[in-house]
Amino acid sequence: MSPPQPNEPPATPRALVIIPTYNEVESAPALVTTLTEQYANIEVVVVDDGSPDGTADAIDALRSEGLPVHVLRRQSKQGLGAAYLAGFRFGLDHDFAWLFTMDGDQSHDPRELGAMLHALEAHDMVIGSRYVPEGGISNWPFYRRWLSSTANWFTRTLLDLPYRDCTSGYRGYRREVLERIDVFAIQASGYSFLEQIVWRVDSAGFSVSEVPILFTDRQAGASKIATSEIFKAAWDVIASRRERRDSLRD
């Protein structure tokens, strides 16, 4: 028997993909369809922040067609971190063993999930990384590349982390990781939320793998993350640095 190819999905435990959405009717339904057709033993939960464009209704239509997808409807925009937490709560309450997150605008390629599934067989957390060899970014202007790479350098340096992409939203976790680090105690959102999780996972001694991905900027709709969020994340990293320093003193 020939060995599995890197992007072929392995025989995985029951897994859930969490997709936060706001006005993603042009992208999210196609993404959900691709994921559920390509990967066995995977379900999807879409956490929708009251999209006026009908995103949640479009996903519900897919569910009525028999696709293994769920919709969590929220009445207003509550932030990316809160959306992830809602998805994590759903996944843990419904006994999923592995939980993944990805963007709903198709900037994360579902074909790369196969390599991430393989990586999670041997590690506790996997990051789809733009900044490791063979990873990359397509269609971003220079200033966004600079902001992103600088933010990651800042996080790695202040928190003494070895990972190249601490702000990637394309990730996977074993359920015991989320339970152990008390993910529901994290108050931050956006990039700050993502950085906080990496820091907590590393501090708890879990193993983390980075898998190269090609991030492709959205082709439809508007970006949901403001540039100001990067600077807020930087401040939160400084606060985490102080917390880490105080814990080492104790």
C-alpha positions as CSV (number, residue, x, y, z in Angstrom):
1,M,0.0,0.0,0.0
2,S,1.4,3.4,-1.0
3,P,1.8,6.0,1.8
4,P,-0.7,8.9,2.0
5,Q,0.2,12.0,0.2
6,P,0.8,15.2,2.3
7,N,-2.5,16.8,1.5
8,E,-4.6,13.6,1.6
9,P,-6.8,13.6,4.8
10,P,-5.9,10.9,7.2
11,A,-8.3,8.7,9.1
12,T,-9.0,11.3,11.8
13,P,-10.9,11.5,15.0
14,R,-14.2,13.4,14.8
15,A,-13.2,17.0,13.9
16,L,-15.0,20.4,13.7
17,V,-14.1,23.4,11.5
18,I,-15.2,26.7,13.0
19,I,-15.8,29.5,10.6
20,P,-16.7,33.0,11.9
21,T,-18.7,35.0,9.3
22,Y,-20.1,38.5,8.8
23,N,-21.4,39.3,5.3
24,E,-19.7,36.3,3.6
25,V,-22.6,35.0,1.5
26,E,-20.4,35.2,-1.6
27,S,-17.7,33.0,-0.1
28,A,-18.8,30.9,2.9
29,P,-21.4,28.6,1.3
30,A,-18.9,27.5,-1.4
31,L,-16.2,27.0,1.3
32,V,-18.5,24.9,3.4
33,T,-19.5,22.8,0.4
34,T,-15.8,22.2,-0.5
35,L,-14.9,21.2,3.1
36,T,-17.7,18.8,3.6
37,E,-17.3,17.1,0.2
38,Q,-13.5,16.8,0.5
39,Y,-13.1,15.5,4.0
40,A,-14.8,12.6,5.7
41,N,-15.5,12.7,9.5
42,I,-15.5,16.5,9.5
43,E,-18.3,18.8,10.4
44,V,-18.5,22.6,10.1
45,V,-20.0,25.2,12.4
46,V,-20.5,28.7,11.1
47,V,-20.7,31.4,13.7
48,D,-22.5,34.3,12.1
49,D,-22.6,37.8,13.7
50,G,-26.0,38.8,12.3
51,S,-25.0,39.2,8.7
52,P,-27.5,41.4,6.9
53,D,-26.6,39.8,3.5
54,G,-28.2,36.4,4.4
55,T,-25.0,34.4,5.1
56,A,-26.6,32.4,7.9
57,D,-29.7,31.6,5.8
58,A,-27.5,30.4,3.0
59,I,-25.6,28.0,5.3
60,D,-28.9,26.8,6.8
61,A,-30.0,25.9,3.2
62,L,-26.9,23.7,2.9
63,R,-27.8,22.0,6.2
64,S,-31.3,21.3,4.9
65,E,-29.6,19.6,1.9
66,G,-27.9,17.2,4.2
67,L,-24.4,18.8,4.6
68,P,-22.9,18.3,8.1
69,V,-22.9,22.0,8.9
70,H,-24.3,23.9,11.9
71,V,-25.1,27.6,12.3
72,L,-24.7,29.7,15.4
73,R,-26.7,32.9,14.9
74,R,-25.6,35.9,16.9
75,Q,-27.6,39.2,16.8
76,S,-24.7,41.6,16.3
77,K,-20.9,41.8,15.7
78,Q,-19.2,40.7,18.9
79,G,-15.7,40.3,17.7
80,L,-13.5,37.5,16.3
81,G,-12.4,36.2,19.7
82,A,-16.0,35.9,20.9
83,A,-16.9,34.0,17.6
84,Y,-14.0,31.6,18.1
85,L,-15.1,31.0,21.7
86,A,-18.7,30.3,20.7
87,G,-17.3,27.7,18.2
88,F,-15.0,26.2,20.7
89,R,-17.9,25.8,23.2
90,F,-20.1,24.2,20.6
91,G,-17.3,21.8,19.6
92,L,-16.4,20.8,23.2
93,D,-20.1,20.4,24.2
94,H,-20.7,18.1,21.2
95,D,-17.6,15.9,21.9
96,F,-15.4,16.8,18.9
97,A,-11.9,15.6,19.4
98,W,-10.2,18.1,17.1
99,L,-11.2,21.7,16.5
100,F,-10.0,23.8,13.6
101,T,-10.5,27.5,12.8
102,M,-10.4,29.2,9.4
103,D,-11.5,32.3,7.7
104,G,-14.8,32.4,5.8
105,D,-13.7,34.5,2.8
106,Q,-11.7,31.7,1.1
107,S,-8.3,33.3,2.0
108,H,-7.5,29.9,3.6
109,D,-7.4,27.1,1.1
110,P,-9.4,24.1,2.2
111,R,-7.0,21.8,0.3
112,E,-4.3,22.6,2.8
113,L,-6.4,21.2,5.7
114,G,-5.2,17.7,4.8
115,A,-1.6,18.5,5.8
116,M,-2.9,20.1,9.0
117,L,-4.9,17.0,9.9
118,H,-1.7,14.9,9.4
119,A,0.3,17.3,11.6
120,L,-2.3,17.1,14.4
121,E,-1.8,13.4,14.6
122,A,1.6,14.0,16.1
123,H,1.2,17.4,17.8
124,D,-1.2,19.1,20.1
125,M,-1.7,22.2,18.0
126,V,-1.0,23.0,14.4
127,I,-0.7,26.5,12.8
128,G,-1.2,27.1,9.1
129,S,1.8,29.4,8.7
130,R,2.5,32.0,6.0
131,Y,6.1,32.5,7.3
132,V,7.7,29.1,7.2
133,P,9.5,27.8,4.1
134,E,7.0,27.1,1.3
135,G,4.4,29.3,3.0
136,G,3.4,32.7,1.6
137,I,0.9,35.5,0.9
138,S,-0.8,36.4,-2.3
139,N,-2.4,39.7,-3.3
140,W,-1.4,41.7,-0.2
141,P,0.0,45.2,-0.6
142,F,3.4,45.9,0.9
143,Y,2.1,47.8,3.9
144,R,-0.1,44.8,5.0
145,R,2.8,42.4,4.6
146,W,5.0,44.7,6.7
147,L,2.5,45.1,9.4
148,S,1.8,41.4,9.6
149,S,5.5,40.3,9.6
150,T,6.4,43.1,12.1
151,A,3.5,42.0,14.4
152,N,4.8,38.5,14.4
153,W,8.4,39.5,15.0
154,F,7.2,41.6,18.0
155,T,5.2,38.8,19.5
156,R,8.0,36.2,19.0
157,T,10.5,38.5,20.6
158,L,8.6,39.7,23.6
159,L,7.0,36.4,24.5
160,D,10.1,34.3,23.6
161,L,8.1,32.1,21.2
162,P,9.7,30.0,18.4
163,Y,6.7,30.1,16.0
164,R,6.8,32.1,12.8
165,D,3.1,32.9,12.4
166,C,1.4,33.8,15.7
167,T,-1.5,35.6,14.1
168,S,-2.6,33.0,11.6
169,G,-6.3,32.1,12.0
170,Y,-5.9,28.8,10.2
171,R,-5.3,26.4,13.1
172,G,-6.1,23.1,14.7
173,Y,-6.3,22.0,18.3
174,R,-6.7,18.8,20.2
175,R,-9.7,19.3,22.6
176,E,-7.5,18.7,25.7
177,V,-5.4,21.7,24.7
178,L,-8.4,24.1,24.8
179,E,-9.6,22.6,28.1
180,R,-6.2,22.8,29.7
181,I,-5.3,26.4,28.8
182,D,-8.7,27.7,29.9
183,V,-9.4,29.3,26.6
184,F,-12.7,30.8,27.8
185,A,-10.8,33.0,30.2
186,I,-9.2,35.0,27.2
187,Q,-10.9,38.4,26.9
188,A,-8.9,39.6,23.9
189,S,-10.2,39.6,20.3
190,G,-8.8,39.7,16.8
191,Y,-5.0,39.2,16.5
192,S,-4.7,39.6,20.2
193,F,-6.9,36.5,20.8
194,L,-4.7,34.5,18.4
195,E,-1.5,35.5,20.0
196,Q,-2.8,34.8,23.5
197,I,-3.7,31.3,22.6
198,V,-0.3,30.6,21.1
199,W,1.4,32.0,24.2
200,R,-0.8,29.9,26.6
201,V,-0.4,26.7,24.6
202,D,3.4,27.1,24.6
203,S,3.5,28.0,28.3
204,A,1.5,24.9,29.1
205,G,4.2,22.7,27.4
206,F,2.1,21.5,24.5
207,S,3.7,20.6,21.1
208,V,3.0,23.0,18.2
209,S,3.6,22.3,14.5
210,E,3.6,24.9,11.7
211,V,2.5,23.8,8.3
212,P,3.1,26.0,5.3
213,I,0.0,27.6,3.7
214,L,-0.5,30.1,0.9
215,F,-2.7,32.9,2.2
216,T,-4.7,34.5,-0.6
217,D,-6.3,37.9,0.0
218,R,-10.1,37.9,-0.3
219,Q,-11.4,38.3,-3.8
220,A,-15.0,39.4,-2.8
221,G,-16.3,41.6,0.1
222,A,-14.3,43.8,2.5
223,S,-11.7,43.0,5.1
224,K,-13.1,42.8,8.6
225,I,-9.8,43.5,10.5
226,A,-8.9,47.1,10.9
227,T,-5.2,48.2,11.0
228,S,-5.8,49.5,14.5
229,E,-6.3,45.9,15.7
230,I,-2.6,45.2,15.0
231,F,-1.6,48.0,17.4
232,K,-4.1,46.8,20.0
233,A,-2.5,43.4,19.7
234,A,0.9,44.9,20.3
235,W,-0.3,46.4,23.5
236,D,-1.7,43.1,24.6
237,V,1.6,41.4,23.9
238,I,3.3,43.9,26.2
239,A,0.8,43.1,28.9
240,S,1.4,39.4,28.4
241,R,5.2,40.0,28.6
242,R,4.6,41.6,32.0
243,E,2.4,38.7,33.1
244,R,5.1,36.2,32.0
245,R,7.8,38.1,33.8
246,D,5.8,38.2,37.0
247,S,5.0,34.5,36.9
248,L,8.7,33.6,36.5
249,R,9.5,35.7,39.6
250,D,6.9,33.8,41.6
